[in-house]
Amino acid sequence: MTTGKVQPFLISREFDAPRELVWQAWTEAEHMGWWGPKEVTIHNAKMDLQPGGIFHYAMKPADGGTMWGKWVIREVADLERLVFVNSFSDEAGGITRHPMHANWPLEILSTIRFVQRAGKTTVRVEWFPINASEVERATFDKARELMKSGWGGSLDRLGEYLATGVK
């Protein structure tokens, strides 16, 4: 794993929902419609929640087309932590380049922590490029404001979804 001098990207959000509900929204394919930027919908989502398992999904932007993504799950600590490698993908599950940025890292190690206090749950996201070239690490490092905006939008969508009382 190449690390260079890049620091992880961190973002957290508190949700007015019990940890079990937030965990369910992150770990069951039928509840992952909130995932991704505000302008996309998630389709064909399949989740195998175990180390070595994969979450594979199609993202359809409002303006048409389809992008694919996948997680390769590394660790599942029920209700506490989810660790996976996040990548853009093709329909068959192969890793592909970011469709809009040729220098974006192919693989991002994602660690998601779930902490419950007084009936609320804080989700803490840590993102870090792995197996990345110097150019990819620099691209990641320069994109912090974009990541903040992108993750902020996804977490907004998660909050809206949780407010519906996930069933």
N, C-alpha and C positions, 0 to 999 in steps of 0.2 A: 504494500500500500504506500502510495506516495502522499506525503503530507505537506511539504513545503512550509511556508510561513502563514498559510491561510488559516484564519480562525473560523470556527463553526458559525453558521447563521443560527440565531436563537430568536424565537418568538413564543409568547405564551398568552393564554386567554382564559379567563374564568367564566364558567357557564353556570347558570342557575338550574342545575340538573344533577341528579345523583350519578356517581361514577359508573354504576352498572349501565345506565342509559347511554352515557357518553361512550363507554367501551363498546357497547352494542353498535352504535352508529359508526364506529371505526372498524369493526371486525366482521360485520355480516354484509355480504355483497348487496343484498336487497335494500340496505340502508345507506349505501355509499353514493346516492344521487347528489349529495351536497359537495362531493369531492371535486376539486378543480376550480378554475376561474368562474366568475359569475355568468359569463356568456356561454358556457358549455353545458351540455347534458351528458350524463353517463349512460352507456348502453352496454349490453353483452358482458356485464360484470360477473366474474367468477372468482371466488375466494376459497383458497385452501389454507386455513389458518393453522399452520404448524411450521416449525423450522424446516426450511427447504421448500415450503409451499409457495404458491404464487397467487397474487391478486392481479388479474389481467382484465383490462377494460378498454372500451372505446369512448373517446371524447368527441362530441359533435358540437362545433361552434354554431352559433345562430346563423352565420353567413354561409354555412354549408361545409362539406368535406368531413373527413373523419381522421382523427389522430388516435393512436393507441398508446397505452402506458401499461407499465407493470411494476409490481413490487415482488422482490424475492425475499421472503420472510426469513429472518435470521433468528429472532427470539420472540417468544410470546410468554409474558409473565402476566397471567390473567389479572385484569383490572388495574395493573400497575404500569406496564411498559410493553411497547411494541417496537421492534427494531426490524427494519427492512432496507433493502437497496432499491431505490426508486429510479426508473429509467423510462425514456420514451421507447416505444416498441412498434413492432409491426403486427399484423393480424395473427400471425403464427406464433407470436411471443418472443421473437428475436429482438435484441437490443438495436435501436436505431438512434440516429442523431436527432437533436431537437429540431423540429421542422422549421423553426424561424431563426435559429442561431447555431451556425456550424461549429462554434468554439465552446458551446455549453458542455460541461462534463457529461460523459455517457452514464456515469453511475453516481448517485447521491446516497450516502448512508444517512438514513432517517431514524432518529430515536424519538419516540413519542412517549411522554410520561403523563400519567393520570394521577392527580392528587386530590383527594376529597377532604373538605373541611366544612363543617356546619351545613351539610346538604348541598354544597356547591362543589364543582369540579374544576380544577385548573388543568389545562392541557398545555404541556411545554414541548415545543418542537425544536429539535436540534438537527441541523442539516449540514453535511460535510461531504465535499467531493472526494471520491476514492478512485484509485487507479487512474488518476488524472494527469495530463501533461501540464507543464508549466503554463502554457497558454490557457488551458481549460481552468486551472486554478485561478489565474489572473482574471479570467472572464467571470468566474463565480464571485471572486472578491469584489469586483467592480459592480456587481448586480444586486448589492444588498438592498437598495431602495426598491428595486423591482420585486425582489423576493418578499420584502416587507409588505408591499402592496398586494402581491399575488396570494401570499399566505393569509394576509388580512382579509381578503375577499373570500377565501375558502373558509376561514374560521367564522366570518359573518354568516355564510351559508349554513355552516354547521349549527350556529346559534339559532338561526331561523328554523332549521329542521328539528332541533331539540325542543323548541318551543311548541311544536306540534304534538309532543308527547310520544315519540317513537314507540311503535307497537311491535 
